[in-house]
């Protein structure tokens, strides 16, 4: 069994080639990857991210 630390899961998902996943999953993966790109860019440009959810 192969495992990945949870803290690295988002980056791993962002690096998956969408052409190699099942067609029904592809739009969701591509949308997720776009959201990751925006979040990383915002973090780099602004020095942080806006959190829109309650962490409690």
Jmol script that loads the backbone (N, CA, C; Angstrom):
load data "model"
ATOM      1  N   UNK A   1       0.843  -1.169   0.000  1.00  0.00           N
ATOM      2  CA  UNK A   1       0.000   0.000   0.000  1.00  0.00           C
ATOM      3  C   UNK A   1       0.894   1.240   0.000  1.00  0.00           C
ATOM      4  N   UNK A   2       0.533   2.191  -0.828  1.00  0.00           N
ATOM      5  CA  UNK A   2       1.256   3.461  -0.908  1.00  0.00           C
ATOM      6  C   UNK A   2       0.401   4.519  -0.214  1.00  0.00           C
ATOM      7  N   UNK A   3       1.055   5.388   0.529  1.00  0.00           N
ATOM      8  CA  UNK A   3       0.309   6.453   1.195  1.00  0.00           C
ATOM      9  C   UNK A   3       0.995   7.796   0.953  1.00  0.00           C
ATOM     10  N   UNK A   4       0.247   8.855   1.188  1.00  0.00           N
ATOM     11  CA  UNK A   4       0.767  10.203   1.021  1.00  0.00           C
ATOM     12  C   UNK A   4       0.304  11.023   2.225  1.00  0.00           C
ATOM     13  N   UNK A   5       1.171  11.852   2.776  1.00  0.00           N
ATOM     14  CA  UNK A   5       0.737  12.685   3.900  1.00  0.00           C
ATOM     15  C   UNK A   5      -0.408  13.604   3.475  1.00  0.00           C
ATOM     16  N   UNK A   6      -1.378  13.784   4.341  1.00  0.00           N
ATOM     17  CA  UNK A   6      -2.548  14.602   4.031  1.00  0.00           C
ATOM     18  C   UNK A   6      -2.137  16.017   3.637  1.00  0.00           C
ATOM     19  N   UNK A   7      -1.115  16.556   4.278  1.00  0.00           N
ATOM     20  CA  UNK A   7      -0.705  17.930   3.970  1.00  0.00           C
ATOM     21  C   UNK A   7      -0.161  18.072   2.555  1.00  0.00           C
ATOM     22  N   UNK A   8       0.196  16.969   1.909  1.00  0.00           N
ATOM     23  CA  UNK A   8       0.711  17.016   0.533  1.00  0.00           C
ATOM     24  C   UNK A   8      -0.327  16.583  -0.506  1.00  0.00           C
ATOM     25  N   UNK A   9      -1.492  16.189  -0.054  1.00  0.00           N
ATOM     26  CA  UNK A   9      -2.529  15.676  -0.952  1.00  0.00           C
ATOM     27  C   UNK A   9      -2.978  16.707  -1.982  1.00  0.00           C
ATOM     28  N   UNK A  10      -3.173  17.942  -1.557  1.00  0.00           N
ATOM     29  CA  UNK A  10      -3.645  18.987  -2.483  1.00  0.00           C
ATOM     30  C   UNK A  10      -2.656  19.206  -3.624  1.00  0.00           C
ATOM     31  N   UNK A  11      -1.377  19.258  -3.294  1.00  0.00           N
ATOM     32  CA  UNK A  11      -0.373  19.456  -4.339  1.00  0.00           C
ATOM     33  C   UNK A  11      -0.312  18.251  -5.278  1.00  0.00           C
ATOM     34  N   UNK A  12      -0.422  17.064  -4.726  1.00  0.00           N
ATOM     35  CA  UNK A  12      -0.421  15.855  -5.547  1.00  0.00           C
ATOM     36  C   UNK A  12      -1.598  15.877  -6.523  1.00  0.00           C
ATOM     37  N   UNK A  13      -2.780  16.223  -6.042  1.00  0.00           N
ATOM     38  CA  UNK A  13      -3.956  16.295  -6.920  1.00  0.00           C
ATOM     39  C   UNK A  13      -3.791  17.365  -7.994  1.00  0.00           C
ATOM     40  N   UNK A  14      -3.121  18.455  -7.647  1.00  0.00           N
ATOM     41  CA  UNK A  14      -2.926  19.535  -8.602  1.00  0.00           C
ATOM     42  C   UNK A  14      -1.981  19.136  -9.732  1.00  0.00           C
ATOM     43  N   UNK A  15      -1.183  18.101  -9.523  1.00  0.00           N
ATOM     44  CA  UNK A  15      -0.182  17.693 -10.519  1.00  0.00           C
ATOM     45  C   UNK A  15      -0.624  16.531 -11.401  1.00  0.00           C
ATOM     46  N   UNK A  16      -1.813  16.004 -11.188  1.00  0.00           N
ATOM     47  CA  UNK A  16      -2.292  14.870 -11.989  1.00  0.00           C
ATOM     48  C   UNK A  16      -2.600  15.330 -13.408  1.00  0.00           C
ATOM     49  N   UNK A  17      -2.186  14.555 -14.388  1.00  0.00           N
ATOM     50  CA  UNK A  17      -2.494  14.831 -15.789  1.00  0.00           C
ATOM     51  C   UNK A  17      -3.966  14.502 -16.017  1.00  0.00           C
ATOM     52  N   UNK A  18      -4.773  15.511 -16.300  1.00  0.00           N
ATOM     53  CA  UNK A  18      -6.216  15.288 -16.446  1.00  0.00           C
ATOM     54  C   UNK A  18      -6.568  14.406 -17.636  1.00  0.00           C
ATOM     55  N   UNK A  19      -5.670  14.274 -18.596  1.00  0.00           N
ATOM     56  CA  UNK A  19      -5.923  13.393 -19.741  1.00  0.00           C
ATOM     57  C   UNK A  19      -5.823  11.921 -19.361  1.00  0.00           C
ATOM     58  N   UNK A  20      -5.302  11.646 -18.180  1.00  0.00           N
ATOM     59  CA  UNK A  20      -5.132  10.257 -17.752  1.00  0.00           C
ATOM     60  C   UNK A  20      -6.157   9.818 -16.713  1.00  0.00           C
ATOM     61  N   UNK A  21      -7.199  10.608 -16.518  1.00  0.00           N
ATOM     62  CA  UNK A  21      -8.264  10.215 -15.596  1.00  0.00           C
ATOM     63  C   UNK A  21      -9.538   9.941 -16.392  1.00  0.00           C
ATOM     64  N   UNK A  22     -10.465   9.253 -15.768  1.00  0.00           N
ATOM     65  CA  UNK A  22     -11.721   8.905 -16.432  1.00  0.00           C
ATOM     66  C   UNK A  22     -12.473  10.176 -16.844  1.00  0.00           C
ATOM     67  N   UNK A  23     -13.107  10.113 -17.989  1.00  0.00           N
ATOM     68  CA  UNK A  23     -13.818  11.268 -18.550  1.00  0.00           C
ATOM     69  C   UNK A  23     -14.817  11.906 -17.582  1.00  0.00           C
ATOM     70  N   UNK A  24     -15.596  11.125 -16.814  1.00  0.00           N
ATOM     71  CA  UNK A  24     -16.553  11.766 -15.897  1.00  0.00           C
ATOM     72  C   UNK A  24     -15.877  12.575 -14.777  1.00  0.00           C
ATOM     73  N   UNK A  25     -14.658  12.239 -14.435  1.00  0.00           N
ATOM     74  CA  UNK A  25     -13.942  12.905 -13.342  1.00  0.00           C
ATOM     75  C   UNK A  25     -13.163  14.127 -13.834  1.00  0.00           C
ATOM     76  N   UNK A  26     -12.828  14.139 -15.094  1.00  0.00           N
ATOM     77  CA  UNK A  26     -11.946  15.161 -15.671  1.00  0.00           C
ATOM     78  C   UNK A  26     -12.377  16.605 -15.390  1.00  0.00           C
ATOM     79  N   UNK A  27     -13.635  16.994 -15.619  1.00  0.00           N
ATOM     80  CA  UNK A  27     -14.007  18.396 -15.361  1.00  0.00           C
ATOM     81  C   UNK A  27     -13.813  18.811 -13.899  1.00  0.00           C
ATOM     82  N   UNK A  28     -14.116  17.911 -12.987  1.00  0.00           N
ATOM     83  CA  UNK A  28     -13.957  18.212 -11.564  1.00  0.00           C
ATOM     84  C   UNK A  28     -12.484  18.397 -11.213  1.00  0.00           C
ATOM     85  N   UNK A  29     -11.622  17.522 -11.738  1.00  0.00           N
ATOM     86  CA  UNK A  29     -10.187  17.620 -11.489  1.00  0.00           C
ATOM     87  C   UNK A  29      -9.630  18.915 -12.070  1.00  0.00           C
ATOM     88  N   UNK A  30     -10.029  19.247 -13.289  1.00  0.00           N
ATOM     89  CA  UNK A  30      -9.536  20.465 -13.921  1.00  0.00           C
ATOM     90  C   UNK A  30      -9.986  21.709 -13.166  1.00  0.00           C
ATOM     91  N   UNK A  31     -11.219  21.702 -12.663  1.00  0.00           N
ATOM     92  CA  UNK A  31     -11.713  22.820 -11.868  1.00  0.00           C
ATOM     93  C   UNK A  31     -10.908  22.941 -10.566  1.00  0.00           C
ATOM     94  N   UNK A  32     -10.628  21.814  -9.931  1.00  0.00           N
ATOM     95  CA  UNK A  32      -9.824  21.801  -8.707  1.00  0.00           C
ATOM     96  C   UNK A  32      -8.421  22.349  -8.981  1.00  0.00           C
ATOM     97  N   UNK A  33      -7.810  21.916 -10.083  1.00  0.00           N
ATOM     98  CA  UNK A  33      -6.463  22.366 -10.421  1.00  0.00           C
ATOM     99  C   UNK A  33      -6.438  23.870 -10.679  1.00  0.00           C
ATOM    100  N   UNK A  34      -7.470  24.387 -11.316  1.00  0.00           N
ATOM    101  CA  UNK A  34      -7.543  25.828 -11.552  1.00  0.00           C
ATOM    102  C   UNK A  34      -7.668  26.577 -10.232  1.00  0.00           C
ATOM    103  N   UNK A  35      -8.495  26.076  -9.326  1.00  0.00           N
ATOM    104  CA  UNK A  35      -8.642  26.709  -8.019  1.00  0.00           C
ATOM    105  C   UNK A  35      -7.326  26.683  -7.245  1.00  0.00           C
ATOM    106  N   UNK A  36      -6.576  25.591  -7.351  1.00  0.00           N
ATOM    107  CA  UNK A  36      -5.264  25.506  -6.696  1.00  0.00           C
ATOM    108  C   UNK A  36      -4.311  26.547  -7.265  1.00  0.00           C
ATOM    109  N   UNK A  37      -4.307  26.698  -8.575  1.00  0.00           N
ATOM    110  CA  UNK A  37      -3.424  27.668  -9.214  1.00  0.00           C
ATOM    111  C   UNK A  37      -3.751  29.083  -8.748  1.00  0.00           C
ATOM    112  N   UNK A  38      -5.023  29.415  -8.659  1.00  0.00           N
ATOM    113  CA  UNK A  38      -5.437  30.735  -8.204  1.00  0.00           C
ATOM    114  C   UNK A  38      -5.029  30.948  -6.746  1.00  0.00           C
ATOM    115  N   UNK A  39      -5.252  29.947  -5.895  1.00  0.00           N
ATOM    116  CA  UNK A  39      -4.909  30.064  -4.478  1.00  0.00           C
ATOM    117  C   UNK A  39      -3.410  30.245  -4.293  1.00  0.00           C
ATOM    118  N   UNK A  40      -2.609  29.468  -5.008  1.00  0.00           N
ATOM    119  CA  UNK A  40      -1.159  29.599  -4.889  1.00  0.00           C
ATOM    120  C   UNK A  40      -0.677  30.952  -5.396  1.00  0.00           C
ATOM    121  N   UNK A  41      -1.255  31.407  -6.487  1.00  0.00           N
ATOM    122  CA  UNK A  41      -0.882  32.718  -7.018  1.00  0.00           C
ATOM    123  C   UNK A  41      -1.254  33.829  -6.036  1.00  0.00           C
ATOM    124  N   UNK A  42      -2.454  33.754  -5.467  1.00  0.00           N
ATOM    125  CA  UNK A  42      -2.870  34.746  -4.484  1.00  0.00           C
ATOM    126  C   UNK A  42      -1.946  34.733  -3.274  1.00  0.00           C
ATOM    127  N   UNK A  43      -1.582  33.558  -2.827  1.00  0.00           N
ATOM    128  CA  UNK A  43      -0.686  33.442  -1.675  1.00  0.00           C
ATOM    129  C   UNK A  43       0.665  34.098  -1.977  1.00  0.00           C
ATOM    130  N   UNK A  44       1.178  33.828  -3.159  1.00  0.00           N
ATOM    131  CA  UNK A  44       2.474  34.396  -3.549  1.00  0.00           C
ATOM    132  C   UNK A  44       2.405  35.917  -3.688  1.00  0.00           C
ATOM    133  N   UNK A  45       1.343  36.404  -4.309  1.00  0.00           N
ATOM    134  CA  UNK A  45       1.230  37.844  -4.574  1.00  0.00           C
ATOM    135  C   UNK A  45       0.834  38.651  -3.344  1.00  0.00           C
ATOM    136  N   UNK A  46      -0.021  38.092  -2.501  1.00  0.00           N
ATOM    137  CA  UNK A  46      -0.534  38.842  -1.357  1.00  0.00           C
ATOM    138  C   UNK A  46       0.125  38.470  -0.035  1.00  0.00           C
ATOM    139  N   UNK A  47       0.864  37.387  -0.027  1.00  0.00           N
ATOM    140  CA  UNK A  47       1.483  36.955   1.215  1.00  0.00           C
ATOM    141  C   UNK A  47       0.537  36.215   2.133  1.00  0.00           C
ATOM    142  N   UNK A  48      -0.566  35.760   1.604  1.00  0.00           N
ATOM    143  CA  UNK A  48      -1.542  35.015   2.392  1.00  0.00           C
ATOM    144  C   UNK A  48      -2.756  34.711   1.552  1.00  0.00           C
ATOM    145  N   UNK A  49      -3.705  34.035   2.135  1.00  0.00           N
ATOM    146  CA  UNK A  49      -4.941  33.707   1.426  1.00  0.00           C
ATOM    147  C   UNK A  49      -6.134  34.148   2.260  1.00  0.00           C
ATOM    148  N   UNK A  50      -7.246  34.384   1.594  1.00  0.00           N
ATOM    149  CA  UNK A  50      -8.478  34.703   2.283  1.00  0.00           C
ATOM    150  C   UNK A  50      -9.158  33.391   2.661  1.00  0.00           C
ATOM    151  N   UNK A  51      -9.474  33.237   3.917  1.00  0.00           N
ATOM    152  CA  UNK A  51     -10.139  32.026   4.383  1.00  0.00           C
ATOM    153  C   UNK A  51     -11.621  32.336   4.518  1.00  0.00           C
ATOM    154  N   UNK A  52     -12.426  31.582   3.794  1.00  0.00           N
ATOM    155  CA  UNK A  52     -13.871  31.827   3.776  1.00  0.00           C
ATOM    156  C   UNK A  52     -14.654  30.773   4.518  1.00  0.00           C
ATOM    157  N   UNK A  53     -14.028  30.080   5.460  1.00  0.00           N
ATOM    158  CA  UNK A  53     -14.723  29.056   6.199  1.00  0.00           C
ATOM    159  C   UNK A  53     -14.291  29.095   7.654  1.00  0.00           C
ATOM    160  N   UNK A  54     -15.101  28.535   8.506  1.00  0.00           N
ATOM    161  CA  UNK A  54     -14.834  28.506   9.935  1.00  0.00           C
ATOM    162  C   UNK A  54     -13.942  27.313  10.246  1.00  0.00           C
ATOM    163  N   UNK A  55     -12.796  27.554  10.836  1.00  0.00           N
ATOM    164  CA  UNK A  55     -11.834  26.477  11.123  1.00  0.00           C
ATOM    165  C   UNK A  55     -12.101  25.792  12.443  1.00  0.00           C
ATOM    166  N   UNK A  56     -13.167  26.138  13.152  1.00  0.00           N
ATOM    167  CA  UNK A  56     -13.416  25.514  14.451  1.00  0.00           C
ATOM    168  C   UNK A  56     -13.960  24.122  14.343  1.00  0.00           C
TER     169      UNK A  56
END
end "model"
wireframe off; spacefill off
backbone 0.3
color backbone group
